[in-house]
Amino acid sequence: MSVHSIMVNLNNGGNVIMTQAPNLDFVPNVEMPNAPNLVRPNTVRQLRARAEFHARMANLEAKIKAEEKAREKAIKNAVKKAAAKKAEEKARETAIKNAAKQAEENARREAVNRSKAEATAAKAAARAKREKSNRNIAAAKKAAENAKKAAENAKKAAENAEKAKKAAENAEKAKKAAENAEKAKKAKKAAENAEKAKKAAEKAAENAEKAKKAKKAQANALVRIVNKKWSNIKSSTMTRNQKKKMGKKIYYTAAPKLHPNRGGNTQAFQVFSNAYDKFKTYVNQN
């Protein structure tokens, strides 16, 4: 493998000078000892700035993706939490309703037991009165005690059923109150959004008015500039044809910017057209 050495230098004009250079079309490997840095300092700064810019963009993109991922995760967690809370509320409502239903059944059963106990006590009392034996008297007494206990149990069961019923009613009221509170919250939020939308619309209208005034001022400024140019042409030493040509060029350059069909100002365009008519009249008469 042949290797050729080439001396490389820069002249005062910044051009590369290679001395002892062979015909490079036939040399596969070329070494350049003591070669200066052929990349200009400005190019180096540009490359460094471009690399820093791409690094910043990559970091920014990674940050945005991380924020989006975190936001999606937060939304999913919020949805899961809301679903769990809703399921919990549903289970609590079901439990309250079931408890009320069970208490009502208990009260009904205890009422039946009370009736049976009272009937049994009445029969025992009648037998004891009829037969007047100690055994029957004791049985009647025992039946009366059982009837008394059954009556107490029935009373307690009825009280528990009433409490369970009230608890179920209170749960339903609480549910409706929560729904009304949520509706009120949404209504308040809607009113706030409507107020924000109103303010945004007012601000947009204000900005539109400012933009309209700014556009009008810009059109008037352009008309003044064009009038000044026409005035300079009228007072110049150009020939009539040169004045006409220059004036027409100024007209066709400014007309698209002022014409109403292209978003210009009608009043400014009218002033502009009248000024051009006066310019043409003056040039034709002088």
C-alpha positions as CSV (number, residue, x, y, z in Angstrom):
1,M,0.0,0.0,0.0
2,S,1.5,3.3,-1.1
3,V,1.3,6.4,1.1
4,H,1.9,9.9,-0.1
5,S,2.5,12.9,2.2
6,I,1.2,16.3,1.3
7,M,2.1,19.6,2.9
8,V,-1.0,21.6,3.6
9,N,-1.1,25.3,4.6
10,L,-3.5,28.3,4.6
11,N,-2.7,31.5,2.8
12,N,-3.7,35.0,3.9
13,G,-7.0,34.7,2.1
14,G,-7.9,31.5,4.1
15,N,-7.5,29.2,1.1
16,V,-5.9,25.8,1.4
17,I,-2.5,25.3,-0.3
18,M,-1.3,21.7,-0.8
19,T,2.4,21.4,-1.9
20,Q,3.9,18.2,-3.3
21,A,0.5,16.9,-4.1
22,P,0.4,13.8,-6.4
23,N,-2.4,13.1,-8.8
24,L,-5.1,12.1,-6.3
25,D,-7.1,10.3,-8.9
26,F,-4.5,7.5,-8.8
27,V,-3.5,7.6,-5.1
28,P,-5.7,5.5,-2.8
29,N,-4.3,6.8,0.5
30,V,-3.1,10.3,1.2
31,E,-1.6,11.6,4.5
32,M,-1.6,15.3,5.3
33,P,0.9,16.0,8.2
34,N,0.7,19.4,9.9
35,A,-2.7,20.0,8.2
36,P,-4.4,23.1,9.8
37,N,-8.0,22.9,11.1
38,L,-10.0,23.3,7.9
39,V,-13.2,23.9,9.7
40,R,-13.7,27.6,10.3
41,P,-14.3,28.9,13.8
42,N,-17.8,30.1,12.8
43,T,-18.6,26.7,11.5
44,V,-17.4,25.1,14.7
45,R,-19.6,27.4,16.7
46,Q,-22.6,26.7,14.5
47,L,-22.1,22.9,14.8
48,R,-21.8,23.3,18.6
49,A,-24.9,25.4,18.8
50,R,-26.8,23.0,16.5
51,A,-25.7,20.1,18.8
52,E,-26.8,22.0,21.9
53,F,-30.1,22.9,20.2
54,H,-30.8,19.2,19.3
55,A,-29.9,18.2,22.9
56,R,-32.3,20.7,24.3
57,M,-35.0,19.6,22.0
58,A,-34.4,16.0,22.9
59,N,-34.6,16.8,26.6
60,L,-37.7,18.9,26.1
61,E,-39.4,16.1,24.1
62,A,-38.5,13.5,26.8
63,K,-39.9,15.9,29.5
64,I,-43.1,16.4,27.5
65,K,-43.5,12.6,27.1
66,A,-42.8,12.0,30.8
67,E,-45.4,14.7,31.7
68,E,-48.0,13.1,29.3
69,K,-47.3,9.7,30.8
70,A,-47.7,11.0,34.3
71,R,-50.9,12.8,33.4
72,E,-52.3,9.6,31.8
73,K,-51.4,7.6,34.9
74,A,-53.0,10.2,37.2
75,I,-56.2,10.1,35.1
76,K,-56.3,6.3,35.2
77,N,-55.8,6.3,38.9
78,A,-58.5,8.9,39.4
79,V,-60.9,6.9,37.3
80,K,-60.1,3.7,39.3
81,K,-60.5,5.7,42.6
82,A,-63.9,7.1,41.4
83,A,-65.1,3.6,40.3
84,A,-64.0,2.1,43.7
85,K,-65.7,4.9,45.6
86,K,-68.9,4.5,43.5
87,A,-68.8,0.7,44.2
88,E,-68.3,1.3,47.9
89,E,-71.3,3.7,48.0
90,K,-73.4,1.2,46.1
91,A,-72.4,-1.6,48.5
92,R,-73.2,0.6,51.5
93,E,-76.6,1.5,50.1
94,T,-77.3,-2.2,49.4
95,A,-76.3,-3.2,52.9
96,I,-78.6,-0.5,54.4
97,K,-81.5,-1.7,52.3
98,N,-80.8,-5.3,53.1
99,A,-80.6,-4.5,56.8
100,A,-83.9,-2.7,56.7
101,K,-85.5,-5.6,54.9
102,Q,-84.0,-8.1,57.4
103,A,-85.2,-6.0,60.4
104,E,-88.7,-5.9,58.9
105,E,-88.7,-9.7,58.5
106,N,-87.4,-10.1,62.1
107,A,-90.2,-7.9,63.4
108,R,-92.8,-9.9,61.5
109,R,-91.4,-13.2,62.8
110,E,-91.3,-11.9,66.3
111,A,-94.9,-10.7,66.0
112,V,-95.9,-14.1,64.9
113,N,-94.0,-15.7,67.8
114,R,-95.7,-13.3,70.2
115,S,-99.1,-14.3,68.9
116,K,-98.3,-17.9,69.3
117,A,-96.9,-17.4,72.8
118,E,-99.9,-15.4,73.9
119,A,-102.2,-18.1,72.5
120,T,-100.3,-20.8,74.3
121,A,-100.4,-18.8,77.5
122,A,-104.1,-18.3,77.2
123,K,-104.7,-22.0,76.7
124,A,-102.5,-22.9,79.6
125,A,-104.3,-20.3,81.9
126,A,-107.6,-21.7,80.8
127,R,-106.5,-25.3,81.5
128,A,-105.1,-24.3,84.9
129,K,-108.3,-22.6,85.8
130,R,-110.3,-25.5,84.7
131,E,-108.3,-28.3,86.2
132,K,-106.8,-26.3,89.2
133,S,-103.7,-28.5,89.4
134,N,-100.2,-27.4,90.5
135,R,-98.7,-28.7,87.2
136,N,-101.2,-26.8,85.1
137,I,-100.8,-23.7,87.1
138,A,-97.0,-23.8,86.7
139,A,-97.4,-24.5,83.0
140,A,-99.7,-21.5,82.7
141,K,-97.2,-19.3,84.6
142,K,-94.4,-20.5,82.3
143,A,-96.5,-19.8,79.2
144,A,-97.3,-16.4,80.5
145,E,-93.6,-15.6,81.0
146,N,-92.8,-16.9,77.5
147,A,-95.6,-14.7,76.1
148,K,-94.2,-11.7,78.0
149,K,-90.7,-12.4,76.6
150,A,-92.1,-12.8,73.1
151,A,-94.0,-9.5,73.4
152,E,-90.7,-7.8,74.5
153,N,-88.8,-9.4,71.6
154,A,-91.5,-8.4,69.2
155,K,-91.4,-4.8,70.5
156,K,-87.6,-4.7,70.2
157,A,-87.8,-6.1,66.7
158,A,-90.4,-3.5,65.7
159,E,-88.1,-0.8,67.1
160,N,-85.1,-2.1,65.2
161,A,-87.2,-2.3,62.0
162,E,-88.3,1.3,62.5
163,K,-84.6,2.4,63.0
164,A,-83.5,0.4,60.0
165,K,-86.3,2.0,58.0
166,K,-85.2,5.5,59.1
167,A,-81.6,4.6,58.3
168,A,-82.6,3.6,54.8
169,E,-84.6,6.8,54.4
170,N,-81.7,8.9,55.7
171,A,-79.3,7.1,53.3
172,E,-81.6,7.9,50.4
173,K,-81.9,11.5,51.5
174,A,-78.1,11.7,51.8
175,K,-77.8,10.2,48.3
176,K,-80.2,12.8,46.9
177,A,-78.4,15.6,48.8
178,A,-75.1,14.4,47.4
179,E,-76.6,14.4,43.9
180,N,-78.0,17.9,44.4
181,A,-74.6,19.1,45.7
182,E,-72.9,17.6,42.6
183,K,-75.5,19.3,40.4
184,A,-74.9,22.6,42.2
185,K,-71.2,22.1,41.8
186,K,-71.6,21.5,38.1
187,A,-73.9,24.4,37.7
188,K,-71.4,26.6,39.5
189,K,-68.6,25.3,37.3
190,A,-70.8,25.9,34.2
191,A,-71.5,29.5,35.4
192,E,-67.8,30.1,36.0
193,N,-67.0,28.7,32.5
194,A,-69.7,30.9,31.0
195,E,-68.2,33.9,32.8
196,K,-64.8,33.0,31.5
197,A,-66.2,32.5,28.0
198,K,-67.9,35.9,28.2
199,K,-64.6,37.6,29.3
200,A,-62.7,35.7,26.6
201,A,-65.3,36.9,24.0
202,E,-65.0,40.5,25.3
203,K,-61.2,40.3,25.2
204,A,-61.3,38.8,21.7
205,A,-63.7,41.6,20.6
206,E,-61.3,44.2,22.2
207,N,-58.3,42.6,20.4
208,A,-60.2,42.6,17.2
209,E,-61.0,46.3,17.6
210,K,-57.4,47.0,18.3
211,A,-56.3,45.0,15.3
212,K,-58.8,46.8,13.2
213,K,-57.5,50.2,14.4
214,A,-53.9,49.1,14.0
215,K,-54.7,47.9,10.4
216,K,-56.4,51.2,9.7
217,A,-53.4,53.1,11.1
218,Q,-51.1,50.9,9.0
219,A,-53.1,51.6,5.9
220,N,-53.1,55.4,6.6
221,A,-49.3,55.3,7.1
222,L,-48.9,53.5,3.8
223,V,-51.0,56.1,2.1
224,R,-48.9,58.9,3.6
225,I,-45.7,57.1,2.4
226,V,-47.1,56.7,-1.1
227,N,-48.2,60.4,-1.2
228,K,-44.7,61.3,-0.2
229,K,-43.2,59.2,-3.0
230,W,-45.5,60.8,-5.6
231,S,-44.7,64.2,-4.2
232,N,-41.0,63.5,-4.7
233,I,-41.6,62.3,-8.2
234,K,-43.6,65.4,-9.1
235,S,-40.8,67.7,-7.9
236,S,-38.0,65.6,-9.5
237,T,-36.4,66.3,-12.9
238,M,-37.6,63.1,-14.5
239,T,-39.4,63.2,-17.8
240,R,-43.1,62.9,-18.0
241,N,-43.0,59.3,-19.1
242,Q,-40.6,58.4,-16.3
243,K,-42.8,60.0,-13.8
244,K,-45.9,58.1,-15.1
245,K,-43.9,54.8,-15.1
246,M,-42.6,55.3,-11.5
247,G,-46.0,56.5,-10.3
248,K,-47.8,53.5,-11.8
249,K,-45.3,51.2,-10.3
250,I,-45.8,52.7,-6.8
251,Y,-49.6,52.4,-7.3
252,Y,-49.6,48.7,-8.3
253,T,-47.2,47.9,-5.5
254,A,-49.4,49.5,-2.8
255,A,-52.9,48.8,-4.2
256,P,-53.0,45.1,-3.3
257,K,-52.2,46.0,0.3
258,L,-55.0,48.6,0.5
259,H,-57.8,47.1,-1.6
260,P,-60.9,46.2,0.4
261,N,-61.3,42.9,-1.4
262,R,-57.9,41.8,-0.1
263,G,-58.5,42.9,3.5
264,G,-57.6,46.5,3.1
265,N,-59.3,49.6,4.4
266,T,-62.1,51.1,2.3
267,Q,-61.5,54.7,3.4
268,A,-57.7,54.5,3.0
269,F,-58.1,53.0,-0.4
270,Q,-60.4,55.8,-1.5
271,V,-57.9,58.4,-0.3
272,F,-55.2,56.5,-2.0
273,S,-57.1,56.3,-5.4
274,N,-57.9,60.0,-5.2
275,A,-54.3,60.8,-4.6
276,Y,-53.2,58.8,-7.6
277,D,-55.8,60.5,-9.8
278,K,-54.4,63.9,-8.7
279,F,-50.9,62.6,-9.4
280,K,-51.8,61.5,-12.9
281,T,-53.6,64.8,-13.6
282,Y,-50.6,66.8,-12.4
283,V,-48.1,64.8,-14.5
284,N,-50.2,65.0,-17.7
285,Q,-50.6,68.8,-17.3
286,N,-46.9,69.5,-16.5
